[in-house]
Amino acid sequence: MTGIFAFKEVLETIKGRNQAIWGESARILLQCTILVAIEPLIAGTFAEINLNTNGILQTMRPLRFAMVTTFYPPYSFGGDGIFVRRLAKSLAARGHHVEVIHDTDAYRQMSGKTPENGPNDPELTVHALSSASPLLASLAVQQTGLPLSHRSRLNALLADQFDVINYHNVSLIGGPGTWACGEAIKLHTAHEHWLVCPSHILWRDNKEICDSRRCIRCQLRHGRPPQSWRATNLLDAKARHVDAFLMLSRSSMHNHRKFGFGHEMTMLPTFLPDAPDLPAAAPIHPRPFFFFAGRLEVIKGLQDVIPAFDDDVPADLLIAGDGDYLDTLRDLARGRDNVHFLGRLPEEDLRRYYRDAVATITPSRCYEVFPLVVLESFREGTPIIARNLGPYPEIVEDTGGGVLFDTPADLKAALIRLATEPALRDGLGAAGHAGFTARWQEDVAIEAYLKIVSDVAARKGVTLDMG
């Protein structure tokens, strides 16, 4: 989840407030303009000293990790927030000290609500940062790329306290300016394409895959204020504080290079936390079925899947999730008795649907980075049917755990084959499960993550006692 808010919402909100709020808005926007103009000059003139770069930092287990992110449960729409929590808990389970620092303003502004209860994770220390005006705080970051509201708190929390600072989605907690906060080994995990795309998803004009930069017009068509800081060298100036940018797929790395991101990038496998096998149970649905799980949005591509479920396909389509495209999809499915909308499901139910499905369908029209639904499906031994786009070709090539499609005819043929050839389905599912075990299990991914930390430390001349 990556947007901020429409121009109309900003103007209506500010106009609707009293004169004091209007004055405060003008003051902040003026400050934004000035800072955007001078920040790159300042960053380019004065080299900030990293005290750990040339020295030796002796650290005993457990290492101290900080996770810095915009969205984190319960102030989260899913995706990157789930990843950060899983990584933090996995590191804590291995004896490391982990603190999470996250913004609340963006979620409160975008959702219009404040969650009451978050996850109960006593092994983690969580710092939730908030401002009196979520609208103005989010707008200030969106325009300047700097942590105007949270800078002092970030500096205080991150000052000389951690061995590793892992930034995640920093788009609205402080933008690229967040990378300058704190002294440690610094990693940035790219959960989307925010480093090269103001809309985060390379979805041009809110209607098609992006293949060239027309960013101002595109932002307006997404209903977002153009970001002033992207017209400067702020990102490159602040990126020198980051020791490694972590990419979750080769596709993501390729797209970042294609759109001009020139900094060092390192592959990091994503993962699912360890979980016990599901107990044997009766089938969760009375007929064979294909499964989709995720947010119901235009970019997810379900509008290309529902029409394929006619009388020729001997299976149902079960759709788990919700979103602003739900009503349109329901209209498209009207009259098709084999298409069922399940709403949002708890994790334990999701696992049963993944396990019992003929295949999981992943038809995204835009560039995903690495969707967790693939791992959730592979863990249960279920193959995928995926659009031939983004990370899916490499996933299928690396594992043999699925089938790719380019056209509606390709999709229809894949549905019929997997529904009518159980040996093919089981073979693809077994290949996907073997790939998951070898590449994306928790131990494999955490070992790879700590190897990156160790390699960066060695390059910087920092000694870490990794036990």
C-alpha positions as CSV (number, residue, x, y, z in Angstrom):
1,M,0.0,0.0,0.0
2,T,1.7,3.1,-1.2
3,G,-0.4,6.1,-2.0
4,I,-0.8,9.2,0.1
5,F,-4.0,11.1,-0.8
6,A,-5.6,13.0,-3.7
7,F,-5.1,16.6,-4.4
8,K,-8.8,17.2,-3.9
9,E,-8.7,15.7,-0.4
10,V,-5.7,17.9,0.6
11,L,-7.4,21.1,-0.6
12,E,-10.8,20.3,0.9
13,T,-9.2,19.3,4.2
14,I,-7.1,22.5,4.5
15,K,-10.0,24.7,3.2
16,G,-12.3,23.2,5.7
17,R,-10.2,24.0,8.7
18,N,-9.9,27.3,10.6
19,Q,-7.5,30.1,9.9
20,A,-4.9,28.7,12.3
21,I,-4.7,25.4,10.4
22,W,-4.5,27.2,7.1
23,G,-1.6,29.2,8.5
24,E,0.1,26.1,9.8
25,S,-0.3,24.4,6.4
26,A,1.2,27.4,4.6
27,R,4.1,27.4,7.0
28,I,4.9,23.7,6.5
29,L,4.5,23.9,2.7
30,L,6.9,26.9,2.6
31,Q,9.4,24.9,4.8
32,C,9.0,22.0,2.4
33,T,9.9,24.2,-0.6
34,I,12.9,25.7,1.1
35,L,14.2,22.3,2.3
36,V,13.8,20.6,-1.0
37,A,15.8,23.4,-2.6
38,I,18.7,23.4,-0.2
39,E,18.9,19.9,1.1
40,P,20.8,18.4,-1.9
41,L,23.3,21.3,-1.7
42,I,23.9,20.7,2.0
43,A,24.2,17.0,1.4
44,G,26.6,17.5,-1.4
45,T,28.8,19.9,0.5
46,F,29.3,18.3,3.8
47,A,30.3,14.7,4.2
48,E,28.7,13.2,7.2
49,I,31.1,10.9,9.2
50,N,30.2,7.3,9.8
51,L,32.1,6.5,12.9
52,N,31.9,2.8,12.2
53,T,33.3,2.8,8.7
54,N,37.0,3.0,9.5
55,G,36.9,1.6,13.0
56,I,36.4,-1.8,14.5
57,L,33.0,-2.4,16.2
58,Q,33.3,-5.3,18.5
59,T,29.8,-6.8,19.1
60,M,28.8,-10.0,20.9
61,R,25.7,-11.9,20.5
62,P,22.9,-11.0,20.5
63,L,23.2,-8.3,17.7
64,R,21.0,-5.3,18.0
65,F,18.7,-4.7,15.1
66,A,16.4,-1.8,14.3
67,M,13.6,-2.1,11.7
68,V,12.5,1.3,10.4
69,T,9.3,1.4,8.3
70,T,6.2,3.4,7.5
71,F,3.6,0.6,7.9
72,Y,3.6,-2.0,10.7
73,P,0.7,-3.9,12.2
74,P,-1.8,-2.8,13.2
75,Y,-0.9,0.4,11.3
76,S,-0.6,-1.6,8.1
77,F,-2.5,-2.7,5.1
78,G,-0.4,-6.0,4.8
79,G,2.5,-6.8,2.5
80,D,5.6,-4.9,3.8
81,G,4.3,-4.6,7.3
82,I,3.8,-8.4,7.5
83,F,7.3,-9.0,6.2
84,V,8.9,-6.6,8.7
85,R,7.1,-8.3,11.6
86,R,8.1,-11.8,10.4
87,L,11.7,-10.8,10.0
88,A,11.8,-9.1,13.4
89,K,10.3,-12.1,15.2
90,S,12.6,-14.5,13.4
91,L,15.7,-12.6,14.5
92,A,14.4,-12.3,18.0
93,A,13.7,-16.0,18.1
94,R,17.4,-16.6,17.3
95,G,18.5,-14.5,20.3
96,H,18.9,-11.1,18.7
97,H,17.5,-7.9,20.2
98,V,15.1,-6.3,17.8
99,E,13.3,-2.9,17.9
100,V,10.7,-1.7,15.4
101,I,10.3,2.0,14.7
102,H,7.3,2.8,12.6
103,D,5.0,5.7,11.6
104,T,1.4,5.9,12.4
105,D,0.4,9.2,10.6
106,A,0.3,7.7,7.1
107,Y,-2.0,4.8,8.1
108,R,-4.3,7.1,10.1
109,Q,-4.5,9.6,7.2
110,M,-5.1,7.0,4.5
111,S,-7.5,4.7,6.4
112,G,-9.3,7.3,8.5
113,K,-9.0,5.2,11.7
114,T,-6.8,4.5,14.6
115,P,-6.4,0.8,15.4
116,E,-7.0,-0.2,19.0
117,N,-4.9,-3.3,19.4
118,G,-1.7,-4.5,17.8
119,P,0.0,-7.9,17.8
120,N,1.2,-9.3,21.1
121,D,4.9,-9.7,20.5
122,P,6.7,-9.3,23.9
123,E,10.0,-10.3,22.4
124,L,10.0,-7.1,20.3
125,T,10.3,-3.5,21.3
126,V,8.0,-1.3,19.2
127,H,8.1,2.5,18.9
128,A,5.0,4.0,17.2
129,L,5.7,7.6,16.0
130,S,2.8,10.0,15.6
131,S,2.1,13.6,15.0
132,A,-0.8,15.9,16.0
133,S,-1.8,16.3,12.3
134,P,-1.4,13.1,10.2
135,L,-2.4,15.0,7.1
136,L,0.3,17.7,7.4
137,A,3.0,15.4,8.6
138,S,2.4,13.0,5.7
139,L,2.3,15.8,3.2
140,A,5.6,17.3,4.5
141,V,7.4,14.0,4.1
142,Q,5.8,13.3,0.7
143,Q,6.9,16.7,-0.6
144,T,10.4,17.0,0.9
145,G,11.6,13.4,1.3
146,L,12.8,14.3,4.8
147,P,11.6,13.2,8.3
148,L,10.4,16.7,9.3
149,S,8.0,15.4,12.0
150,H,10.0,12.5,13.2
151,R,13.6,13.5,12.8
152,S,14.4,14.2,16.4
153,R,12.7,11.0,17.6
154,L,14.5,9.0,15.0
155,N,17.8,10.4,15.8
156,A,17.3,9.8,19.5
157,L,16.1,6.2,19.0
158,L,18.8,5.3,16.5
159,A,21.8,7.1,18.0
160,D,24.7,4.6,18.6
161,Q,22.3,1.9,19.8
162,F,22.2,-0.7,17.1
163,D,24.6,-2.9,15.1
164,V,22.2,-3.1,12.1
165,I,19.5,-0.6,10.9
166,N,17.2,-2.2,8.3
167,Y,15.1,0.4,6.6
168,H,12.0,-0.9,4.7
169,N,9.2,1.2,3.3
170,V,10.4,4.7,4.4
171,S,8.2,6.6,2.0
172,L,6.1,8.4,4.6
173,I,8.1,8.0,7.8
174,G,10.8,10.2,6.5
175,G,11.7,9.4,2.9
176,P,15.3,9.2,1.8
177,G,16.3,11.5,4.6
178,T,15.6,8.7,7.0
179,W,18.7,6.9,5.8
180,A,20.9,9.6,7.4
181,C,19.5,8.8,10.9
182,G,21.7,6.7,13.2
183,E,25.1,5.0,12.9
184,A,25.3,1.3,12.1
185,I,25.4,-1.2,9.3
186,K,22.6,0.1,7.2
187,L,20.4,-2.0,4.9
188,H,17.3,-1.0,2.9
189,T,14.9,-3.7,1.7
190,A,12.9,-2.7,-1.4
191,H,9.4,-4.1,-1.0
192,E,8.1,-2.1,-4.0
193,H,9.6,0.1,-6.7
194,W,9.4,3.3,-4.6
195,L,13.1,4.0,-5.2
196,V,12.4,4.7,-8.9
197,C,8.7,5.3,-9.0
198,P,6.5,7.9,-7.1
199,S,3.5,5.5,-7.3
200,H,5.7,2.6,-6.1
201,I,4.3,0.1,-8.6
202,L,5.4,1.2,-12.1
203,W,1.8,1.5,-13.1
204,R,1.7,4.4,-15.6
205,D,-1.2,6.8,-15.5
206,N,-3.1,4.3,-13.3
207,K,-3.9,2.1,-16.2
208,E,-0.8,0.3,-17.7
209,I,2.7,-1.0,-17.1
210,C,5.3,1.8,-17.1
211,D,8.1,1.6,-19.7
212,S,9.3,5.2,-19.6
213,R,9.2,8.1,-17.2
214,R,6.3,10.5,-17.4
215,C,6.1,10.9,-13.6
216,I,4.4,14.2,-13.1
217,R,1.4,13.4,-15.3
218,C,1.3,9.9,-13.9
219,Q,1.2,11.1,-10.3
220,L,-1.7,13.5,-11.1
221,R,-3.6,10.6,-12.7
222,H,-3.0,8.5,-9.6
223,G,-4.6,11.5,-7.7
224,R,-1.4,12.4,-5.8
225,P,0.6,15.6,-5.5
226,P,3.8,15.5,-7.6
227,Q,6.8,14.9,-5.2
228,S,9.1,18.0,-5.2
229,W,12.1,16.1,-3.9
230,R,12.2,13.7,-6.9
231,A,13.3,16.6,-9.1
232,T,16.5,16.9,-7.0
233,N,19.4,14.6,-6.3
234,L,18.2,13.9,-2.7
235,L,17.8,10.2,-3.1
236,D,21.3,9.7,-4.5
237,A,22.8,12.0,-1.9
238,K,21.1,10.1,1.0
239,A,21.7,6.7,-0.6
240,R,25.4,6.9,0.3
241,H,24.4,6.3,3.9
242,V,23.0,2.8,2.9
243,D,25.5,-0.1,2.8
244,A,23.3,-2.5,0.8
245,F,20.0,-2.2,-1.0
246,L,18.2,-5.6,-0.7
247,M,16.1,-6.8,-3.6
248,L,13.6,-9.7,-3.2
249,S,13.6,-10.8,-6.9
250,R,15.7,-10.6,-10.0
251,S,12.8,-8.9,-11.7
252,S,12.8,-6.1,-9.1
253,M,16.6,-5.7,-9.4
254,H,16.2,-5.5,-13.2
255,N,13.5,-2.9,-13.0
256,H,15.5,-0.7,-10.6
257,R,18.4,-0.8,-13.0
258,K,16.2,-0.1,-16.0
259,F,14.8,3.0,-14.3
260,G,18.1,4.4,-13.4
261,F,18.9,3.2,-9.9
262,G,22.7,3.0,-9.9
263,H,23.5,1.9,-6.3
264,E,24.7,-1.5,-5.2
265,M,21.9,-4.1,-4.9
266,T,22.0,-7.5,-3.3
267,M,19.5,-10.4,-3.6
268,L,17.7,-11.4,-0.4
269,P,15.3,-14.4,-0.3
270,T,12.0,-13.7,1.3
271,F,10.4,-16.4,3.5
272,L,7.5,-17.7,5.5
273,P,7.9,-18.3,9.2
274,D,8.1,-22.0,10.3
275,A,4.7,-23.5,10.9
276,P,3.5,-27.0,11.8
277,D,2.0,-29.1,9.0
278,L,-1.8,-28.9,8.8
279,P,-3.7,-31.9,10.3
280,A,-5.6,-34.1,8.0
281,A,-9.1,-32.9,7.4
282,A,-12.0,-33.2,5.0
283,P,-11.9,-31.1,1.8
284,I,-12.8,-27.5,2.6
285,H,-14.9,-27.1,-0.5
286,P,-17.2,-29.7,-2.1
287,R,-15.8,-29.3,-5.7
288,P,-12.3,-29.0,-7.2
289,F,-11.3,-25.3,-7.1
290,F,-8.7,-22.8,-8.1
291,F,-7.8,-20.2,-5.5
292,F,-7.0,-16.5,-5.4
293,A,-5.9,-14.6,-2.3
294,G,-5.1,-10.9,-2.1
295,R,-6.5,-7.4,-2.3
296,L,-9.2,-6.9,-4.9
297,E,-7.8,-4.1,-7.0
298,V,-7.5,-3.5,-10.8
299,I,-3.8,-4.2,-10.8
300,K,-4.3,-7.7,-9.4
301,G,-5.9,-8.9,-12.7
302,L,-8.8,-10.9,-11.6
303,Q,-11.0,-9.3,-14.3
304,D,-8.9,-11.4,-16.7
305,V,-9.5,-14.6,-14.8
306,I,-13.3,-14.6,-14.0
307,P,-14.4,-14.8,-17.7
308,A,-12.3,-18.0,-18.1
309,F,-14.6,-19.9,-15.7
310,D,-17.3,-21.1,-18.0
311,D,-18.7,-24.5,-18.5
312,D,-15.5,-25.8,-20.1
313,V,-13.6,-25.5,-16.8
314,P,-14.5,-28.4,-14.4
315,A,-13.7,-26.5,-11.2
316,D,-14.7,-23.4,-9.2
317,L,-12.9,-20.2,-8.6
318,L,-12.7,-19.2,-4.9
319,I,-11.6,-15.6,-4.2
320,A,-10.3,-14.6,-0.7
321,G,-9.8,-10.9,0.1
322,D,-11.5,-7.5,-0.2
323,G,-10.8,-4.2,-1.8
324,D,-12.2,-1.3,-3.8
325,Y,-12.6,-3.4,-6.9
326,L,-14.9,-6.0,-5.2
327,D,-18.2,-4.6,-6.6
328,T,-16.9,-4.6,-10.2
329,L,-15.7,-8.2,-9.9
330,R,-19.0,-9.3,-8.4
331,D,-20.8,-7.7,-11.4
332,L,-18.4,-9.5,-13.7
333,A,-19.1,-12.8,-12.0
334,R,-22.9,-12.5,-12.0
335,G,-24.4,-15.6,-13.5
336,R,-21.3,-17.7,-13.0
337,D,-22.3,-20.2,-10.3
338,N,-18.7,-21.5,-10.1
339,V,-17.2,-18.2,-8.9
340,H,-17.4,-17.6,-5.1
341,F,-16.2,-14.6,-3.0
342,L,-15.0,-15.6,0.5
343,G,-14.1,-12.2,2.0
344,R,-11.1,-11.9,4.3
345,L,-10.0,-15.2,5.9
346,P,-7.9,-16.0,9.0
347,E,-4.5,-17.5,8.3
348,E,-5.5,-21.0,9.5
349,D,-8.4,-21.1,7.0
350,L,-6.2,-19.7,4.2
351,R,-3.7,-22.5,4.6
352,R,-6.5,-25.1,4.1
353,Y,-7.7,-23.4,1.0
354,Y,-4.1,-23.3,-0.4
355,R,-3.7,-27.0,0.4
356,D,-6.9,-28.1,-1.2
357,A,-6.7,-26.0,-4.3
358,V,-5.9,-27.4,-7.7
359,A,-3.7,-24.3,-8.1
360,T,-3.3,-20.8,-6.9
361,I,-3.9,-18.1,-9.6
362,T,-1.6,-15.0,-9.5
363,P,-2.7,-12.8,-12.5
364,S,-1.2,-9.5,-11.5
365,R,-1.1,-6.9,-14.3
366,C,1.7,-4.9,-12.7
367,Y,5.2,-5.7,-11.5
368,E,5.0,-7.5,-8.2
369,V,8.3,-7.7,-6.2
370,F,7.8,-11.1,-4.7
371,P,4.2,-12.0,-3.6
372,L,3.9,-14.0,-0.5
373,V,0.9,-15.9,-1.9
374,V,3.4,-17.9,-4.0
375,L,5.2,-19.1,-0.9
376,E,2.0,-19.8,1.0
377,S,0.9,-21.9,-2.0
378,F,4.2,-23.7,-2.4
379,R,4.4,-24.5,1.3
380,E,1.2,-26.5,1.0
381,G,2.4,-28.3,-2.1
382,T,0.1,-26.4,-4.5
383,P,1.3,-25.1,-7.8
384,I,0.7,-21.6,-9.3
385,I,-0.8,-20.4,-12.5
386,A,0.8,-17.0,-13.0
387,R,0.9,-14.2,-15.6
388,N,4.2,-14.2,-17.4
389,L,5.3,-10.9,-15.8
390,G,7.5,-9.6,-13.0
391,P,9.0,-12.2,-10.7
392,Y,6.8,-15.1,-11.8
393,P,8.9,-16.3,-14.8
394,E,11.9,-16.6,-12.5
395,I,9.9,-18.3,-9.8
396,V,8.6,-20.9,-12.3
397,E,12.0,-21.3,-13.9
398,D,13.8,-21.8,-10.6
399,T,11.3,-24.3,-9.2
400,G,9.2,-25.8,-11.9
401,G,6.3,-25.2,-9.6
402,G,3.7,-23.7,-11.9
403,V,2.5,-22.7,-15.3
404,L,2.7,-19.2,-17.0
405,F,0.2,-17.6,-19.2
406,D,0.2,-14.6,-21.6
407,T,-3.2,-14.7,-23.2
408,P,-6.8,-15.7,-22.1
409,A,-6.4,-18.8,-24.2
410,D,-3.2,-19.7,-22.4
411,L,-5.0,-19.3,-19.1
412,K,-8.0,-21.3,-20.1
413,A,-5.8,-24.2,-21.3
414,A,-3.8,-24.2,-18.0
415,L,-7.0,-24.3,-16.0
416,I,-8.4,-27.2,-17.9
417,R,-5.1,-29.2,-17.9
418,L,-4.5,-28.9,-14.2
419,A,-8.1,-29.6,-13.3
420,T,-8.2,-32.8,-15.5
421,E,-4.6,-34.1,-15.1
422,P,-4.0,-34.7,-11.3
423,A,-0.6,-36.2,-11.9
424,L,0.6,-33.0,-13.6
425,R,-0.9,-30.9,-10.8
426,D,0.7,-33.0,-8.1
427,G,4.1,-33.0,-9.9
428,L,4.1,-29.2,-10.2
429,G,3.0,-28.9,-6.6
430,A,5.8,-31.2,-5.4
431,A,8.3,-29.1,-7.4
432,G,7.0,-25.9,-5.8
433,H,7.2,-27.4,-2.3
434,A,10.8,-28.6,-3.0
435,G,11.7,-25.1,-4.2
436,F,10.1,-23.5,-1.1
437,T,12.1,-25.8,1.2
438,A,15.4,-25.1,-0.6
439,R,15.0,-21.4,-1.1
440,W,12.4,-19.7,1.1
441,Q,12.1,-21.5,4.4
442,E,12.8,-19.4,7.5
443,D,16.2,-20.9,8.3
444,V,17.4,-20.5,4.7
445,A,16.3,-16.9,4.5
446,I,17.6,-15.8,7.9
447,E,21.0,-17.4,7.2
448,A,21.2,-15.5,3.9
449,Y,20.2,-12.3,5.7
450,L,22.8,-12.7,8.4
451,K,25.4,-13.5,5.7
452,I,24.6,-10.2,4.1
453,V,25.1,-8.4,7.4
454,S,28.4,-10.3,7.9
455,D,29.6,-9.4,4.4
456,V,28.8,-5.7,4.8
457,A,30.5,-5.7,8.2
458,A,33.7,-7.2,6.6
459,R,33.6,-4.6,3.8
460,K,33.3,-1.8,6.2
461,G,36.0,-3.1,8.5
462,V,33.5,-3.7,11.3
463,T,34.0,-6.9,13.4
464,L,30.8,-8.7,14.4
465,D,31.0,-11.7,16.6
466,M,28.3,-13.8,14.9
467,G,28.7,-16.7,17.3
